[in-house]
Amino acid sequence: MPPKDPKSLRSYRWFGPDDLRSFGHRSRAASMGCVQADYAGKPIIAIINTWSDINPCHSHLRERAEDVKRGVWQAEGFPVEMPAMTLGETFQKPTTMMYRNLLAMETEELLRSYPADGCVLLGGCDKTTPALLMGAASCDLPSIMVSGGPMLNGKFRGQDIGSGTDVWKLSEEVRRGVQEVEQVSGQLTQIIRQVQALTPQFETVNEGMQSQSIGAQQISEALAQLTESAQQTVESLHQSNIVMDQLNSTANDLRTGVSRFKLKPA
């Protein structure tokens, strides 16, 4: 509800007085399509919105801001949306904790430097929420915090799974698996190095075996030559035996012939 005395509003200092400065504020508001009846005597409610495309926790706050605006209009206020920096925990490095106080200061300075009589804070997560509240508290303005709410669970292999506790559990399982892979990889690397170290010895043994193979082949060839020579010698001996048998037979025939002749005395 609008206050009974419009001059009690903080925003009256911007739009109420009949002077050059206030005339400039009213004329700039008119250039944005806002007539004086839209805001005159009504509390101006700043909507501090931390929406951003890079922040999944706040990706829906653009639509929520429109809902808040309708609520302010229905309560006979004048809504003004003001963007503030977003603290995207899942993307911002090294950590959003470094920027929490910066967001608190930005919120404070936005509310302090603009004609705001109250504010609605749109944000969520564990760094944005305290930053918005600290900034609004420093200005001592009526404030309402509209939380972005919890993130919905997803499904994995038929079970509910969230990006909070489950991601830590799964990351440990992945890390354990990676460690096992690294351990096996290390063992394989060690085996490869051992094989590489033994390779010169294998080459020496291989050369020796090749030399032995050549020597064995030479011995085999020599034995084959000796075998052939022995066969030739056996054949020669066999031929010699045949000739001897023939000579013996001839000698026997001569003896028989000679024995038939008898010598007479002279």
ZISUL-V235325 format. One record per helix or strand of 3 or more residues. SS is the DSSP state (helix for helix, strand for strand). FROM is the first residue (numbers start at 0). LEN is the number of residues. Records with the same first field share a line. If there is no record, write none. Layout:
SS->FROM-LEN / FROM-LEN
//
This chain:
helix->5-3 / 11-4 / 19-12 / 35-4 / 55-3 / 60-14 / 95-18 / 124-15 / 164-95
strand->43-6 / 77-6 / 117-6 / 141-6 / 153-3 / 158-3
//
